[in-house]
Amino acid sequence: MACTKPVKVKTPDGTEKELVPKKVWMLAPKGRKGVKIGLFQDPASGKYFRAKVPDDYPECS
């Protein structure tokens, strides 16, 4: 399933952009509530970076 919803994230150069993540997964230590992390690509530099996405965002790859 592909990610479709854009998320407002801060890119590595410090600007806020609405980007659609390439992949979203759950990052959780055993027995604790985790966070959802998204893999994004900076449109300006083309570099990939990770950022937290809202908990209600569906996991996708």
N, CA, C and O of each residue as an XYZ file, in Angstrom:
244
protein
N       0.838     -1.196      0.000
C       0.000      0.000      0.000
C       0.872      1.245      0.000
O       1.791      1.359      0.812
N       0.598      2.164     -0.888
C       1.409      3.383     -0.978
C       0.850      4.469     -0.065
O      -0.350      4.519      0.207
N       1.728      5.319      0.392
C       1.326      6.454      1.214
C       0.770      7.535      0.293
O       1.337      7.796     -0.767
N      -0.337      8.165      0.691
C      -0.945      9.162     -0.184
C      -1.141     10.511      0.499
O      -1.045     11.554     -0.149
N      -1.418     10.499      1.818
C      -1.712     11.745      2.526
C      -0.448     12.548      2.803
O       0.505     12.009      3.367
N      -0.415     13.830      2.418
C       0.747     14.651      2.770
C       0.745     15.007      4.260
O      -0.313     15.154      4.873
N       1.937     15.141      4.826
C       2.105     15.487      6.233
C       2.988     16.723      6.296
O       3.927     16.862      5.513
N       2.685     17.630      7.236
C       3.517     18.824      7.391
C       4.741     18.443      8.224
O       4.608     18.075      9.392
N       5.924     18.529      7.631
C       7.162     18.166      8.325
C       8.203     19.250      8.131
O       8.122     20.065      7.212
N       9.188     19.238      9.025
C      10.317     20.166      8.912
C      11.430     19.447      8.164
O      11.879     18.385      8.595
N      11.878     20.010      7.057
C      12.942     19.402      6.265
C      14.286     19.682      6.937
O      14.368     20.557      7.799
N      15.343     18.953      6.557
C      16.656     19.154      7.189
C      17.179     20.596      7.092
O      17.949     21.024      7.952
N      16.779     21.340      6.072
C      17.251     22.722      5.982
C      16.387     23.694      6.795
O      16.606     24.905      6.750
N      15.406     23.164      7.539
C      14.655     23.992      8.479
C      13.342     24.562      7.961
O      12.653     25.264      8.701
N      12.973     24.283      6.711
C      11.710     24.804      6.184
C      10.592     23.797      6.416
O      10.827     22.590      6.450
N       9.366     24.310      6.578
C       8.215     23.416      6.754
C       7.575     23.167      5.410
O       7.273     24.106      4.674
N       7.367     21.892      5.085
C       6.752     21.550      3.804
C       5.718     20.464      4.009
O       5.784     19.698      4.970
N       4.754     20.404      3.087
C       3.773     19.308      3.075
C       4.325     18.235      2.142
O       4.370     18.431      0.927
N       4.740     17.113      2.698
C       5.320     16.039      1.886
C       4.581     14.733      2.133
O       4.038     14.510      3.215
N       4.566     13.873      1.119
C       3.989     12.532      1.262
C       5.144     11.579      1.572
O       6.103     11.514      0.804
N       5.072     10.839      2.683
C       6.176      9.928      3.031
C       6.294      8.774      2.049
O       5.299      8.332      1.473
N       7.527      8.286      1.859
C       7.765      7.118      1.004
C       7.378      5.849      1.759
O       6.949      4.861      1.163
N       7.541      5.894      3.102
C       7.289      4.720      3.931
C       6.959      5.199      5.343
O       7.517      6.191      5.811
N       6.047      4.490      6.024
C       5.713      4.811      7.412
C       5.728      3.518      8.219
O       5.148      2.514      7.803
N       6.384      3.544      9.363
C       6.429      2.343     10.209
C       6.358      2.734     11.676
O       6.559      3.890     12.046
N       6.063      1.725     12.505
C       5.937      1.935     13.948
C       7.283      1.681     14.599
O       7.952      0.690     14.304
N       7.673      2.577     15.480
C       8.920      2.415     16.214
C       8.536      2.337     17.688
O       8.176      3.346     18.294
N       8.614      1.136     18.261
C       8.151      0.971     19.631
C       9.042      0.021     20.406
O       9.287     -1.103     19.968
N       9.532      0.469     21.561
C      10.260     -0.460     22.440
C       9.265     -1.451     23.047
O       8.074     -1.158     23.150
N       9.758     -2.615     23.444
C       8.877     -3.669     23.972
C       8.036     -3.154     25.141
O       8.555     -2.570     26.091
N       6.736     -3.384     25.046
C       5.849     -3.049     26.147
C       5.550     -1.572     26.314
O       4.945     -1.181     27.312
N       5.956     -0.742     25.366
C       5.686      0.702     25.495
C       4.976      1.204     24.241
O       5.078      0.617     23.164
N       4.256      2.305     24.417
C       3.577      2.904     23.270
C       4.655      3.538     22.400
O       5.515      4.263     22.900
N       4.611      3.269     21.119
C       5.647      3.787     20.233
C       5.219      5.027     19.472
O       4.171      5.613     19.740
N       6.045      5.409     18.527
C       5.735      6.534     17.650
C       5.786      6.046     16.205
O       6.425      5.040     15.899
N       5.110      6.765     15.332
C       5.160      6.433     13.909
C       6.186      7.331     13.239
O       6.193      8.548     13.429
N       7.052      6.706     12.453
C       8.129      7.416     11.771
C       7.891      7.314     10.264
O       7.515      6.260      9.753
N       8.114      8.412      9.571
C       7.963      8.425      8.122
C       9.286      8.722      7.448
O      10.100      9.487      7.965
N       9.496      8.112      6.292
C      10.694      8.384      5.488
C      10.281      9.353      4.381
O       9.406      9.051      3.569
N      10.922     10.514      4.365
C      10.584     11.553      3.403
C      11.777     11.869      2.528
O      12.919     11.595      2.899
N      11.513     12.454      1.350
C      12.599     12.909      0.483
C      12.481     14.417      0.355
O      11.431     14.938     -0.020
N      13.570     15.119      0.671
C      13.605     16.567      0.570
C      13.579     16.962     -0.908
O      14.491     16.606     -1.655
N      12.533     17.701     -1.344
C      12.463     18.046     -2.766
C      13.608     18.950     -3.223
O      14.010     18.897     -4.385
N      14.130     19.769     -2.328
C      15.200     20.700     -2.699
C      16.526     19.982     -2.948
O      17.167     20.194     -3.978
N      16.943     19.117     -1.985
C      18.267     18.494     -2.089
C      18.204     17.050     -2.593
O      19.216     16.504     -3.033
N      17.022     16.430     -2.533
C      16.902     15.037     -2.940
C      17.325     14.057     -1.862
O      17.265     12.845     -2.068
N      17.757     14.571     -0.702
C      18.196     13.702      0.394
C      16.994     13.136      1.140
O      15.952     13.782      1.248
N      17.157     11.919      1.650
C      16.110     11.295      2.450
C      16.301     11.653      3.910
O      17.429     11.793      4.383
N      15.175     11.805      4.634
C      15.246     12.045      6.080
C      14.023     11.424      6.735
O      13.016     11.158      6.079
N      14.127     11.196      8.050
C      13.019     10.611      8.803
C      12.399     11.682      9.693
O      13.084     12.575     10.192
N      11.091     11.570      9.880
C      10.383     12.494     10.759
C       9.193     11.775     11.369
O       8.679     10.808     10.807
N       8.757     12.265     12.536
C       7.608     11.681     13.217
C       6.337     12.075     12.462
O       6.196     13.215     12.020
N       5.415     11.120     12.320
C       4.122     11.405     11.701
C       3.025     11.185     12.746
O       3.265     10.507     13.744
N       1.825     11.743     12.539
C       0.749     11.561     13.529
C       0.413     10.083     13.763
O       0.551      9.256     12.861
N      -0.029      9.765     14.984
C      -0.313      8.372     15.352
C      -1.430      7.753     14.526
O      -1.477      6.533     14.367
N      -2.336      8.582     13.996
C      -3.457      8.023     13.232
C      -3.116      7.816     11.755
O      -3.970      7.398     10.972
N      -1.868      8.108     11.374
C      -1.458      7.910      9.983
C      -1.305      6.417      9.722
O      -0.687      5.723     10.529
N      -1.855      5.892      8.605
C      -1.738      4.449      8.353
C      -0.303      4.041      7.988
O       0.418      4.790      7.329
N       0.093      2.844      8.429
C       1.421      2.344      8.065
C       1.416      1.962      6.595
O       0.458      1.353      6.118
N       2.469      2.310      5.871
C       2.533      2.015      4.454
C       3.997      1.903      4.012
O       4.910      2.290      4.741
N       4.200      1.369      2.809
C       5.580      1.242      2.320
C       5.629      1.480      0.827
O       6.702      1.418      0.226
